[in-house]
């Protein structure tokens, strides 16, 4: 499978390096980083998490995101859709590689998939909070937020009496 101890090019250690400096009491210049993901890295490094542990948590994020997507697919298309969705996500080698990089992609996938599932369950507040976190995790979270709002409007049942 994936070896969580493989060496990293320097650009992948940016978040861990920044988190370590913050935990050490330094105030490094911070530009072009995800505030939510950096906060998570600071908390994990403060608690003593190694790079291998962080990668393992990100693998768990991918698995949880696949579960949320499968639950959403089940709600929309039944059991076969759920199984196909989980298989496509978990069978995608690129997803496994990307989730071990030390950047926000695994977190944003988890947040947006949980938001989708919440939206389909009618939990608008939970979906809003999750999409808000996703949007502050990375700028393309805003695109996902817009898509979610369109989907929510599309899935919204018509008002009694036909609405007109």
N, C-alpha and C positions, 0 to 999 in steps of 0.2 A: 504494500500500500504506500503511504506517504511517510517518509522519514522526517519527523519534526525537528531533527537536529542538523539538517543540511545547512551548509554555509549560506550566508546572505550577502547579496551585493549591498553596498552601503545605503543606496536609496530606499531599501526596504526596512532599514532600521531607524528611520527618521522618528517615528512615533515612540519607539522604545527608548531611543536616545533622549528625546525631549522629555519623556516621562521620568527617566532616571535623573535628569538634571533638575526637574521640578521637585521630585522626591528628596533630592539632596539639598534642596533649599535655594537653588539657583533660579534666576528668572531669565531664561533664555529668550532671545527674540523669537516670536512665533508668527509665522506667516503662512498662509495657504495650507492650513491643516483643518481637519474636522474637529470641532470643539467637543462633540459627544464622544468620538473615538479616542481623542487624546485624554479626555476625562476618564474613560474606561481604562486606558493604558496606565495612567497615573495611579488609579486605584489598585489595579492588578500588581503593578511593580511595587507599590507601597506595601501590599500584602505579601510580597516576596515571590510573586509568580515569575518563573523562568520563561525564556522565549519559547521553549518546547511546550510549556504549560499553556501559554497564550495561543500557540498554534493549535493545540488540542482543543481548547475552548472554541476556537473558530471553526474547527471541524464539527464540533457539536452544534454550533450556530447553523452550519450548512444543513445538518441532519434535521434540526428543528424547523428550519425554513422549508425543507422538503415536506415535512409533516404538515405544516400550515398550508402549503400549496396543495397538497393532496386532499386535505380536509375541504378546502375551497372548491377543488375540482369535484369532489364527491357531492358537494351541495349543488353544484351546477350541472354535473353530468353523470352522477352515479358512481358506483364502485369501480367500474372499468376505467373511467376517467381518472379516479383517484390513484389507482395502481399505475396507470400509464404515466401520470404526472410524476409520482415518486420515482418511478424507474428512469424516466428521462432526466430528472435532476440528478439523482444519485449515480446514474450511469454516465454522466458527462464528466470526462476527465478534466476538462478545463475548469469546471466548478471546484473540483478537488484541489487543483493547483492554485487557483485564485484564493480559495479560502485559507490557504496556509501562508499567504503573503501578509506581512504586517501592515495592513492598511484597512480602511473602513468597509471594503466590499462585502465581507461576510456579515458584518453588523447591519449594513443597509439592507441586504437581502433578507435577513431575519426580521427586521422591523417592518419592511414593506409586505412581506408575506403574512406576518401576523396581523398587519393592518387590513390586508385583503380579507383574511378569514373573519376578522372582527366586523368588517363592513358587511360581509355576506350574512353574518349572524344578526345584523341589526344593531350592533354595539357601536353606535356612531361616536360616542365619547372616547372609547378605547381606540377606535380606528383613527380618530383625530389626533390623539396623543401620540400614537405610534407613527403616524405620517409626519407629524411635527418633528419628532425626534429624527426620523429618516431624512427630512429636509435639512435639519441642522447637522446631520452626519455627512452629507455630501450634497453639492448643488443639484445633481440630477435627481435628488429626492423631491425637488419642486416639480419636476416633470411628472414623476410618479404621483405626486399629490394632485396635480391637475387631471391626470388620467383617472385616478380614484374618484374624484368628484364627478366626472362625466359618467363613470360606471355606476356610481351611486344614484345619480339622477335617472339613468337608464333602468336600473333595477327597482327604483321606487315604485310601489304599486300605485295605480291610478286612484284618485280620491273617489269615495262613494258617489254614485250618480253620474259617473263619466267625466267629471271635472268641467263641465261646460254647460 
